[in-house]
Amino acid sequence: MKKFIFISFLATGLSYGLEYNEDDLYLQAKGLFAPLPENFSISENPITPEKVYLGKLLFFERRLSINNMVSCSTCHAIEYYYSSPASKQMGALKLQPRNAPTVLNSAGQFVQHWIGNRKDVEDQAFQSLTGPAAFGNSNLNTVEEKLRKIQDYVDLFKKAFPNDPEPIKAENIAKAIGAFERTLLTPSRFDDYLKGNKKALSKEEKIGLQTFINVGCASCHNGTLVGGNSYQKFGILEPYWKYTKSESIDNGRFEITKNETDKYVFKVPSLRNVTQTSPYFHDGSVDSLEEAIWIMGKVQLGKDLSKKEIQYILKFLKTLTGDIPKDAMQPPILPASN
């Protein structure tokens, strides 16, 4: 027998009701979302234990930067769910132009960076080796030579890339870091729900999921990562900066394409672990997730979401928080310089 649940409450002074069917909601969710895979391996960069181990070391390796002060983990810190609490993080020599999102599950996104100017996590790692807002090296040979002088890295690169006559090179640095990041998946209770355990979510969390779908959030935030698979203009109905109070206006993908239609267009972020990765938006202009949800309703959907709607959506978003893989919970001890 079909099970109906009816919830009523007061919202903006009006009686507001939400009815959902248990089986229909599950089918809707299965059509819109998908559980996380075991990893995000690709044929161009097969995951091996040796490569992942090396990649983890390099992820925390500050000697990759020109001044030995910045690593991947500087902007993507374990204690902040592999993200940063800063609106914009400092690179080796320059402030980064946008907020540093979490790298957890990021290998599953269709592009990297807010404006999609990195193809994948390997491309992101490769291009980060140079440039003042990243590691600041003037050329790739600088960082390659630095690692070649550390005997432990010489041995580790040989193990990770046994068929490469010159294993220590920028391309392999990027592949190792990429392999590590492709293991950083955080399955949550929502994955259990999508796999058939309908008791994995509480009644209120299911109301939040139904609200998330009904108001239109899932039109962009869908798929395995609940986002991360498309571009969208930020501020479809109203200028985003009107509500975010951003200090500067970011033209988004227009900076790459120079097409007027790409002004204020950004990659739709994944909402996996979103409750743990404040601040929000491309410029880190909003600290509160409740405020971010309300802003999205205004500028993307043209809706003034009630406090109750926001609270229910928030309850659903909390089900997207998963555990960081055990091997990625502690920073490693890095090889000593010779």
N, C-alpha and C positions, 0 to 999 in steps of 0.2 A: 504494500500500500504506500502511495506517495505521501511524503511527509512535508507539510507546509509549516513555515514559521513566520509569524507576523510580529513585528516590533513597531511600537509607536512611541513618539516622544514629541516634545515641543521644540521647534526650530524657527528662529527669527519670528517668534510670536504666532506661528501657524502650526496646526497639527500636521505632522509629517509621518508618513507610514512607509514601511519597506517590507515587501513580501517576497520571499524567495522559496524556491523548491530545491530541496537537497540534491536530488538527482540532476535536475537541470543546471544547477550552479556548477556541479562537478563536470558536466559535459561542456559547459561554457569555458571553464578553466582549462580543461584538456585541449580545447580548440584554440585557446589563446596562448597558453604557456607550455613549457616542457621541462622535465626535470634535468638537472645537471648530469653530464656524462661523467665517466671516471676521470678523464683528463681531456686536455685540448690538444692532443698530439697531432702533428701534421707530417706528411711523408717527406717534406723538404727538410725537416729537423726532427728525426725520430728521438723519442725520449729514452735515455739510458740512465742507469743509476750513477755512472761516472760523470755524465754530462750534467745531470741535475745537481750532484754534489758540488761540482766545480761552479756551476751557475749560482748556487746559493752563496758560496764564498765571494764570488765576484759581485753579487748583488749588494753585499755589505762592505765591499772593498773601496775605501776612500782613496787609495793610491791610484785608482783609475782617473782621478781628477788632476788637473794641472797643479793644484796647490795641496793635494793630499787631504782635503777637507770635506769633500762631498762624495757620497755614494748614492746608489739607487735608494737605499734605505733612509737617506736623509729626508727625502720627500715622501717616501712610502714606508713609514715606520710601523713596526710590529705593534707597538703600544697604542696606535691609532688605527688599528685594523688595516695596516699597510697603506695608510693615507697620511695626510698632514692636517694639523689643526689650524695652520696658517691660511689666510685667504689666498696668498701667493707666496711661494717658497723661494728662498734664495738659491740660485745655482752657484757654480764655482766663482763666477765673476759678475753676475748680473741677476736681478730679480726676474723670475719667470713670468711670462705674460698672463698665465691663467692658473687657476686652482689645480693642485695635484690630486687627482682622484685615486681611489684605492686600486691596487693592481690585483687584488683578489678577484678571480674570475675574469679578469680583463682580457686574457688571451682568447676568450670566446667571442669578443666583439668584432664587428665587421671591419673596423678601422681603429686606429689608436689616435689619441689626442682629441681635444674638444672640436678641432676644425678638420680632423681627418687627414692631417698631413704626415701621418705615419701609417704604413700598410699593415703592420702586425707588430707583435712584441719584439721580434728580432730586429725589425727595421727601427723601432723605437730605441732599443738598446744600442744599435750601431750608430745612429745619428746623435745619440746623447754623448758619445765620446768626444765630440767636438762641439764648439759653440759656447759662448759665454754664459748663457742661461742654463747650461747643463754642466758638463765636466770641464769645459774650457780649454781643452787641448787644441793647439793650433793645427795639428795634423795627427793622423792615426799612428804614424811611426813612433811618436813620442810615448804613447801609452804602451805600445807593443814592446818597445825596448825596455821600458820600466819593468814589465812582467818577466821578460827574458832574464833579468838579473836576479830573479828570486827562484832558487832551485826547486822549491816545493811546487811552484806554479809550472815550471818546466815539466816536472814529472806528472802533474795532474792533467795538463793539457795533452800530453802524450797518451794517457789512459783514456781521456774523453774523446780524443780524435786520433785513434791508432793508425788510420790509413792516410793521414795527412802528413806529408814530408816536412811541412812548416806549420805545426799546430798552433803556435802562439801568433795569432793575427786577429785583426779587428772583427772579421767575419765570424770567427769561432768564439770570440768573447761574446758577441751578440747571440750566437746560437746557444751557448751555455746558459746565459741569463734567460733567454727565451724558453729553454727547456725547463728551467726551474719555475718560471712564472706559469708555464702550462700545467703545472701540478698544483697550483694554488687555487683549488676549488673549495667552496664552502657550502655543501649541501645542508639544507635546513628542513624544518618541519613542513614547509610548503612543498618540498620535493617528495616527502613521504605522502602528503595528500595527493599530489599528482600521480603518484604510483599506485594509488588505490586505497590508502588508509584514510578514510573520510573522518576518522576520529582524531586525526593529527591536528586539526584546527578546532578551536572552540567555537561555540555558537556566535559570539561577538566577532571573532576573527573572520568567520564566514560572512557575516553581515558586512564587515569591512571589505572583503573581497568582492561581494556583490555590488557594494557602493562604488568601489574602484572601477568596476566594469561599467556600471550604469551611468556614472557621470562622464565617462569618456577617457579616463586615464589610460585604459588598456589599448586605446587606438594607437598610441605611440610606445607605451611601456608594455611590451609583450614579448613572447619568445622565451627562450631558455633563461636569459639574463634579466627578464622584465625590463627590456630596453637594450641599448647597445647595438642595435641592428638597423638603424636608419638615421637620417638627418631630419631636422625640423627647425623651422624658424622659431626663435624664442621671442614671443610677443606677437602672436598671430592676430590678436584682436586689439591689443593695446601695447604701447611701448613697455618693454620689460623694466627699463630703468625708472619708470614712474613709480613702481612698487618696490623694486629691490634697492632703490636709492644708491645705485652704483656710482662710484666716483668718476668712472669714465665709461664711455660707450664703446663696446667691442663690436666690430663689423663682422666677426665670425668668419665663415668660409670665403667671404668676399675677398679677404686678404690673399687667398690662394688663386681663386678663379677670376676675380675682377668682374664677375657677373652681378648685376644689380639684384637679381633674384636670389643671390646667396647672401645678401646682407642680413646679419643677425641670425644666420643659420648655423646650428651646432649639431654635433652628434647627440642623439638622445641618450642620456646616461643610463647605465644599468642601475636598477634599484636594489640589487642584492646588497645586503649589509648597510643599507642607507641610513638606518637609525644609529649606526656607529661612526659615520664618516662626515660629520659636520666640519666646516661650513658647506653651504650648498650653492649650486649654480657655477657657471664657468669662471666667475670672478670671486667666488667665495664670499658673496655680499650678504648672505643671510645665514644666521647661526641656528635659528629655530626651524625644525622640520615642520612643525605645525604651520608656521608662517610661510614656509616654502610651498606647502600643499595649497594653502589659500591663494598665494600668488599665482600658482599654476592654473588654478581654477579661473582666476580673473583674466589672465593674459592669453591663455591657451584655449580655454573652453567657454569663456564669456559667462561664467557662473560664479556667484557669490556663495561659496560653500559655507554651510552652517558649521557651528562649532561641533555639533554632534556628527555631522558627516566627516569632518576632519578627524575627529577622534576615532571613528570607526575605520577610516582609511589608515590611520596610524597603527591601529591594532593589527590590521592586515600586514602592513609593511614590516612590523616587528617579526612576523613569521618568516621573513626573508633573511633574517640574521642567522648565519651558520657558524660552525666552529672552524677556526683556522687549523689546517692540517698540523698534526703533532710535530712533524719534522720541521715545520716552519715557525714554530712558536718561540724558539730560542735563537739568538744570533750566534754565529759560529766563531770559533777561535781561528783567526786568519794566519796564513804563513808569515813567518818573520822575515824581514829584509836580511839579505846576506851581509 
